[in-house]
Amino acid sequence: MLSERRHLPDSNRLSVLLAAVLLSYVMTQVLERERYAVFLRLFGIDYSFDFEPVSLAAWLAAGLTATGMDWLLRGHPEYDGRRTVSHWILPALTALVLGIPLYNLPLGALWWVGFTLSGLLLFLVLTAEYIALDSSDVRHPAASAGLMALSFALFVILASALSYAGVRLTALALAIFPAAALVTLRAIHLQTGEWDFLWPLTNAFVLTQFAAAFHYWPLTPAQFGLALLGPLYALTGLALSLREQVSPRRAGIEALTGLGIFWAAAFFLGRG
């Protein structure tokens, strides 16, 4: 009988990576927040927005996490030289999404709570992606399910944070489109082990249209996040069901059920 495989990332490498990412979050509170006006002409339309160089800390955290994830995976006993790009997506998105509220929150007790929870969440997602590298690991199914659930949760956090910050529609669309595409892409790859770019791009386009419509509705940030999660969850579930040869009728019913649940939750949240 084969022995069960149970591998965990090297503690030294994991500690160094977490310290580097968390340090980039601390930079948002230490560096001076100087604001610059940026003007841009796109398709004959003039855009202007304020830019703070310190806001790049969130993108720095995402880059560090992606490269650090590759570094961790190369130390995996079952690593065979394969490309690890699929395992970068969710950790990088996690670091980016967590950095947005930490950037906007003032330094205080709430910021430190968010900082601590961010470190814990990063630890969990890095460990889960490490486990997901080896399909023979006994914890692989649980790790894959957890990563998929986390990807949807991160999308809600991102959408809610953007709504709370009151960003313009252009900035909202530029954030929602890649986020929705990456969530769908990772979900399909986790479920099937294959790359499929048509569904992620289609889902991202549809989600951007929903975001543009909901942007002008009187929704709270939490409602906005749940309202967008509904179609994202439904379309991703539809893509996975159709790829598994589920009948279109059953796949459609399941997708509409998921959509209805999240939209109902958003509705009742507004009445509360």
Contacts in CASP RR format, 6 or more apart in sequence:
PFRMAT RR
TARGET T0000
AUTHOR 0000-0000-0000
METHOD contacts of the structure
MODEL  1
MLSERRHLPDSNRLSVLLAAVLLSYVMTQVLERERYAVFLRLFGIDYSFD
FEPVSLAAWLAAGLTATGMDWLLRGHPEYDGRRTVSHWILPALTALVLGI
PLYNLPLGALWWVGFTLSGLLLFLVLTAEYIALDSSDVRHPAASAGLMAL
SFALFVILASALSYAGVRLTALALAIFPAAALVTLRAIHLQTGEWDFLWP
LTNAFVLTQFAAAFHYWPLTPAQFGLALLGPLYALTGLALSLREQVSPRR
AGIEALTGLGIFWAAAFFLGRG
4 138 0 8 1.000
5 78 0 8 1.000
5 134 0 8 1.000
5 136 0 8 1.000
5 137 0 8 1.000
5 138 0 8 1.000
6 137 0 8 1.000
6 138 0 8 1.000
6 139 0 8 1.000
7 76 0 8 1.000
7 77 0 8 1.000
7 78 0 8 1.000
7 130 0 8 1.000
7 131 0 8 1.000
7 134 0 8 1.000
7 137 0 8 1.000
8 127 0 8 1.000
8 130 0 8 1.000
8 131 0 8 1.000
9 72 0 8 1.000
9 75 0 8 1.000
9 76 0 8 1.000
9 126 0 8 1.000
9 127 0 8 1.000
9 130 0 8 1.000
10 72 0 8 1.000
10 75 0 8 1.000
13 71 0 8 1.000
13 72 0 8 1.000
13 75 0 8 1.000
14 72 0 8 1.000
14 123 0 8 1.000
14 126 0 8 1.000
14 127 0 8 1.000
17 64 0 8 1.000
17 65 0 8 1.000
17 68 0 8 1.000
17 69 0 8 1.000
17 71 0 8 1.000
17 72 0 8 1.000
17 126 0 8 1.000
18 119 0 8 1.000
18 122 0 8 1.000
18 123 0 8 1.000
18 126 0 8 1.000
20 64 0 8 1.000
21 61 0 8 1.000
21 64 0 8 1.000
21 65 0 8 1.000
21 95 0 8 1.000
21 119 0 8 1.000
21 122 0 8 1.000
22 115 0 8 1.000
22 118 0 8 1.000
22 119 0 8 1.000
22 122 0 8 1.000
24 57 0 8 1.000
24 58 0 8 1.000
24 60 0 8 1.000
24 61 0 8 1.000
24 64 0 8 1.000
25 57 0 8 1.000
25 61 0 8 1.000
25 98 0 8 1.000
25 99 0 8 1.000
25 102 0 8 1.000
25 115 0 8 1.000
25 118 0 8 1.000
26 115 0 8 1.000
27 54 0 8 1.000
27 57 0 8 1.000
27 60 0 8 1.000
28 54 0 8 1.000
28 55 0 8 1.000
28 57 0 8 1.000
28 58 0 8 1.000
28 99 0 8 1.000
28 102 0 8 1.000
28 103 0 8 1.000
29 107 0 8 1.000
29 111 0 8 1.000
31 53 0 8 1.000
31 54 0 8 1.000
31 57 0 8 1.000
32 54 0 8 1.000
33 52 0 8 1.000
33 54 0 8 1.000
34 52 0 8 1.000
34 53 0 8 1.000
34 54 0 8 1.000
35 50 0 8 1.000
35 51 0 8 1.000
35 52 0 8 1.000
36 50 0 8 1.000
36 51 0 8 1.000
36 52 0 8 1.000
36 53 0 8 1.000
37 48 0 8 1.000
37 49 0 8 1.000
37 50 0 8 1.000
37 51 0 8 1.000
38 48 0 8 1.000
38 49 0 8 1.000
38 50 0 8 1.000
38 51 0 8 1.000
39 46 0 8 1.000
39 47 0 8 1.000
39 48 0 8 1.000
40 46 0 8 1.000
40 47 0 8 1.000
40 48 0 8 1.000
40 49 0 8 1.000
41 47 0 8 1.000
47 170 0 8 1.000
49 168 0 8 1.000
49 171 0 8 1.000
54 103 0 8 1.000
55 103 0 8 1.000
57 99 0 8 1.000
57 103 0 8 1.000
58 95 0 8 1.000
58 96 0 8 1.000
58 99 0 8 1.000
58 100 0 8 1.000
58 102 0 8 1.000
58 103 0 8 1.000
59 96 0 8 1.000
61 95 0 8 1.000
61 96 0 8 1.000
61 98 0 8 1.000
61 99 0 8 1.000
62 92 0 8 1.000
62 93 0 8 1.000
62 95 0 8 1.000
62 96 0 8 1.000
63 92 0 8 1.000
63 95 0 8 1.000
64 95 0 8 1.000
65 88 0 8 1.000
65 91 0 8 1.000
65 92 0 8 1.000
65 94 0 8 1.000
65 95 0 8 1.000
65 122 0 8 1.000
65 126 0 8 1.000
66 88 0 8 1.000
66 91 0 8 1.000
66 92 0 8 1.000
69 84 0 8 1.000
69 87 0 8 1.000
69 88 0 8 1.000
69 91 0 8 1.000
69 92 0 8 1.000
69 126 0 8 1.000
69 129 0 8 1.000
70 84 0 8 1.000
70 87 0 8 1.000
70 88 0 8 1.000
72 126 0 8 1.000
72 130 0 8 1.000
73 79 0 8 1.000
73 84 0 8 1.000
73 87 0 8 1.000
73 129 0 8 1.000
73 130 0 8 1.000
73 133 0 8 1.000
74 81 0 8 1.000
74 84 0 8 1.000
76 130 0 8 1.000
76 133 0 8 1.000
76 134 0 8 1.000
78 133 0 8 1.000
78 134 0 8 1.000
78 136 0 8 1.000
79 133 0 8 1.000
84 133 0 8 1.000
86 186 0 8 1.000
86 189 0 8 1.000
86 195 0 8 1.000
87 129 0 8 1.000
87 132 0 8 1.000
87 133 0 8 1.000
89 182 0 8 1.000
89 185 0 8 1.000
89 186 0 8 1.000
90 125 0 8 1.000
90 129 0 8 1.000
90 147 0 8 1.000
90 150 0 8 1.000
90 151 0 8 1.000
90 154 0 8 1.000
90 182 0 8 1.000
90 186 0 8 1.000
91 122 0 8 1.000
91 125 0 8 1.000
91 126 0 8 1.000
91 129 0 8 1.000
93 151 0 8 1.000
93 154 0 8 1.000
93 179 0 8 1.000
93 182 0 8 1.000
93 183 0 8 1.000
94 121 0 8 1.000
94 122 0 8 1.000
94 125 0 8 1.000
94 150 0 8 1.000
94 154 0 8 1.000
95 122 0 8 1.000
97 154 0 8 1.000
97 157 0 8 1.000
97 158 0 8 1.000
97 161 0 8 1.000
97 179 0 8 1.000
98 118 0 8 1.000
98 119 0 8 1.000
98 121 0 8 1.000
98 122 0 8 1.000
98 157 0 8 1.000
99 118 0 8 1.000
100 158 0 8 1.000
100 161 0 8 1.000
100 162 0 8 1.000
100 165 0 8 1.000
101 114 0 8 1.000
101 157 0 8 1.000
101 161 0 8 1.000
102 111 0 8 1.000
102 114 0 8 1.000
102 115 0 8 1.000
102 118 0 8 1.000
104 161 0 8 1.000
104 164 0 8 1.000
104 165 0 8 1.000
105 111 0 8 1.000
105 114 0 8 1.000
121 150 0 8 1.000
124 150 0 8 1.000
125 147 0 8 1.000
125 150 0 8 1.000
128 143 0 8 1.000
128 146 0 8 1.000
128 147 0 8 1.000
128 150 0 8 1.000
129 143 0 8 1.000
129 147 0 8 1.000
131 137 0 8 1.000
131 139 0 8 1.000
131 140 0 8 1.000
131 143 0 8 1.000
132 140 0 8 1.000
132 143 0 8 1.000
132 144 0 8 1.000
132 147 0 8 1.000
132 190 0 8 1.000
134 140 0 8 1.000
137 143 0 8 1.000
144 190 0 8 1.000
144 191 0 8 1.000
147 186 0 8 1.000
147 190 0 8 1.000
148 186 0 8 1.000
148 187 0 8 1.000
148 190 0 8 1.000
148 191 0 8 1.000
151 182 0 8 1.000
151 183 0 8 1.000
151 186 0 8 1.000
151 187 0 8 1.000
152 183 0 8 1.000
152 229 0 8 1.000
152 232 0 8 1.000
152 233 0 8 1.000
154 183 0 8 1.000
155 179 0 8 1.000
155 180 0 8 1.000
155 183 0 8 1.000
155 225 0 8 1.000
155 228 0 8 1.000
155 229 0 8 1.000
155 232 0 8 1.000
156 225 0 8 1.000
156 226 0 8 1.000
156 228 0 8 1.000
156 229 0 8 1.000
158 175 0 8 1.000
158 176 0 8 1.000
158 179 0 8 1.000
159 176 0 8 1.000
159 179 0 8 1.000
159 211 0 8 1.000
159 224 0 8 1.000
159 225 0 8 1.000
159 228 0 8 1.000
159 229 0 8 1.000
160 221 0 8 1.000
160 222 0 8 1.000
160 224 0 8 1.000
160 225 0 8 1.000
161 221 0 8 1.000
162 171 0 8 1.000
162 172 0 8 1.000
162 175 0 8 1.000
162 176 0 8 1.000
163 219 0 8 1.000
163 220 0 8 1.000
163 221 0 8 1.000
163 224 0 8 1.000
163 225 0 8 1.000
164 221 0 8 1.000
167 175 0 8 1.000
169 212 0 8 1.000
169 215 0 8 1.000
172 211 0 8 1.000
172 212 0 8 1.000
172 215 0 8 1.000
173 208 0 8 1.000
173 211 0 8 1.000
173 212 0 8 1.000
176 204 0 8 1.000
176 207 0 8 1.000
176 208 0 8 1.000
176 211 0 8 1.000
176 228 0 8 1.000
177 204 0 8 1.000
177 205 0 8 1.000
177 207 0 8 1.000
177 208 0 8 1.000
178 204 0 8 1.000
180 200 0 8 1.000
180 203 0 8 1.000
180 204 0 8 1.000
180 207 0 8 1.000
180 208 0 8 1.000
180 232 0 8 1.000
181 200 0 8 1.000
181 201 0 8 1.000
181 203 0 8 1.000
181 204 0 8 1.000
182 200 0 8 1.000
183 232 0 8 1.000
183 236 0 8 1.000
184 199 0 8 1.000
184 200 0 8 1.000
184 203 0 8 1.000
184 204 0 8 1.000
184 232 0 8 1.000
184 235 0 8 1.000
184 236 0 8 1.000
184 239 0 8 1.000
185 195 0 8 1.000
185 196 0 8 1.000
185 197 0 8 1.000
185 200 0 8 1.000
187 236 0 8 1.000
187 237 0 8 1.000
187 240 0 8 1.000
188 194 0 8 1.000
188 195 0 8 1.000
188 196 0 8 1.000
188 199 0 8 1.000
188 200 0 8 1.000
188 236 0 8 1.000
188 239 0 8 1.000
188 240 0 8 1.000
188 243 0 8 1.000
189 195 0 8 1.000
189 196 0 8 1.000
191 240 0 8 1.000
191 243 0 8 1.000
192 240 0 8 1.000
192 243 0 8 1.000
196 239 0 8 1.000
196 243 0 8 1.000
199 235 0 8 1.000
199 236 0 8 1.000
199 239 0 8 1.000
202 235 0 8 1.000
203 232 0 8 1.000
203 235 0 8 1.000
203 236 0 8 1.000
203 239 0 8 1.000
206 231 0 8 1.000
206 235 0 8 1.000
207 228 0 8 1.000
207 231 0 8 1.000
207 232 0 8 1.000
207 235 0 8 1.000
210 227 0 8 1.000
210 228 0 8 1.000
210 231 0 8 1.000
211 228 0 8 1.000
214 224 0 8 1.000
214 227 0 8 1.000
214 228 0 8 1.000
217 224 0 8 1.000
219 227 0 8 1.000
219 266 0 8 1.000
220 269 0 8 1.000
220 270 0 8 1.000
222 266 0 8 1.000
222 269 0 8 1.000
223 266 0 8 1.000
223 269 0 8 1.000
223 270 0 8 1.000
225 266 0 8 1.000
226 262 0 8 1.000
226 263 0 8 1.000
226 265 0 8 1.000
226 266 0 8 1.000
226 269 0 8 1.000
227 262 0 8 1.000
227 263 0 8 1.000
227 266 0 8 1.000
229 262 0 8 1.000
230 258 0 8 1.000
230 259 0 8 1.000
230 260 0 8 1.000
230 261 0 8 1.000
230 262 0 8 1.000
230 263 0 8 1.000
231 259 0 8 1.000
233 258 0 8 1.000
233 259 0 8 1.000
233 262 0 8 1.000
234 255 0 8 1.000
234 256 0 8 1.000
234 258 0 8 1.000
234 259 0 8 1.000
235 255 0 8 1.000
237 251 0 8 1.000
237 254 0 8 1.000
237 255 0 8 1.000
238 251 0 8 1.000
238 252 0 8 1.000
238 254 0 8 1.000
238 255 0 8 1.000
241 250 0 8 1.000
241 251 0 8 1.000
241 252 0 8 1.000
241 254 0 8 1.000
241 255 0 8 1.000
242 248 0 8 1.000
242 251 0 8 1.000
246 254 0 8 1.000
END
